[in-house]
Amino acid sequence: MSIAVSPLAPTAFPTLKPIAGVRLSAGNCGIRYKGRPDLMVALLDPGSTIAGVFTRSKTPGAPVVWCREVLPHGKARVIVVNSGNSNVFTGKAGRRIVVETAEAAAKAAGCRPEEVYISSTGVIGEVPPGEKIINALPGLIAEVAEHRWAEAAAAIMTTDTFAKGATATAEIDGVAVTINGFVKGSGMIAPDMATMLGYVFTDAKLPAAVLQELLSGGTDKSFNATTVDGDTSTSDTVLLVATNKAEHGKIHKASDPRLKDFKRKLEALLIDLAQQIVRDGEGAEKFVEIRVTGAAGKKAAQRIGLAIGNSPLVKTALAAGDANWGRIVMAVGKSGEKVDRDTLSISVGGIMIATEGGPVPGYDEAPIAKHMAGREILIEVDIGLGKGKAIVWTCDLTHRYIDINASYRS
């Protein structure tokens, strides 16, 4: 199925600088797609530490289960990711393929299977062709190179219309460290950590426990603040790897003030990647930022924002450029959070349209309609009850979403 590139896509994949201790490769082993890569390998130097966050779906894939089991070791040497088949709901056969993949990768890389992390994305309920993946691994591991970021990012795509990457430079003890990341995601995107597949690498010298705290906190501000269609994947995984090559002082706690710049740059990179996923939402033509303030608490604010962002009625109005703010009122009301109709106010594109229980007297809908006809839309909702605030990113819902998902397996 040929899919046009999202109109919200960046002009090009960014240039990601090499990171000491990270080498990558990608190739096609014929899992599902023809004429495009479907298998990615990242080879990491000994001493690399790792953190991870995963879906909370009660029907996770075999690769997610494996990663959860090996994560407590805190060390990583290889990451293997395939697209085209998610290895979800595949029973003992799926588990066997994951174990055999880990063993094959470990043999080729000269490490232990527990240092191999595996992710899969694609169709649910079909046993993947494990032999194709396993047979391709020795060649891919032999071909790794420090510059193959764009190829790796392309190999993990499914219905994505563009490869998604980001880079940042931070300082620890005056030493420059690099952070590179790439993700995939387009549909089945709703927060419950994570909301896609994502891989972030740095040469910083950080233990696994510090990485985990940084990643978990950064995830809540990025991937868990996005929604495309309200569906949480069975395969969601985000991994953060540190190769420990940078020559700065040792860090023992995520609260260390020397990590302030690194934490800020990491969170900005995660937000960038999360927003790229929303910009590639299946069939999306508009990027929407929803700001909620005045809620009873932070979680309440986020739930209200997600209620708006997940509403098919709101999203179809956005697609049509229809300034139907009554649908926003509806979504706020169904969130289940504390709301007072008479303290609620709503703005679109910076123009207040409703407050104190009704529309602003004499407001002009023309500038609002003009704003909603654009590619970038801002919705602001003030609940007027407390100090809770949150930002949620979503997209519109077009007929292309139906077209893509109606023919996903064909």
Buried (B, 14 or more C-beta within 10 A) or exposed (E): EEBEEBEBBBEEBBEBEBBEBBBBBBBBBEBBBEEEBBBBBBBBBEBBBBBBBBBEBEEBBBBBBBBEEBBEEBBBBBBBBBBBBBBBBBEEEBBBBBBBBBBBBBBBBEBBBBBBBBBBBBBBEBBBBBEBBBEBBBEBBEBBEBEBBBBBBBBBBBBBBBBBBBBBEBBBBEBEBBBBBBBBBBBBBBBBBBBBBBBBBBBBBBBBBBBBBBBBBBBBBBBBBBBBBBBBBBBBBBBBBBBBBBEBEEBEEBEBEBBEBBBEBBBBBBBBBBBBBBBBBBBBBBBBBBBBBBBBBBEBBBBBBBBBBBBEBBBBBBBEBEBBBBBBBBBBBBBEBBBEEEBBBBBBBEBBBBBEEEBBEEBEBEBBBEBBEEEEBBBBBBBBBBEBBBBBBBBBBBEBBEBBBEEBEE
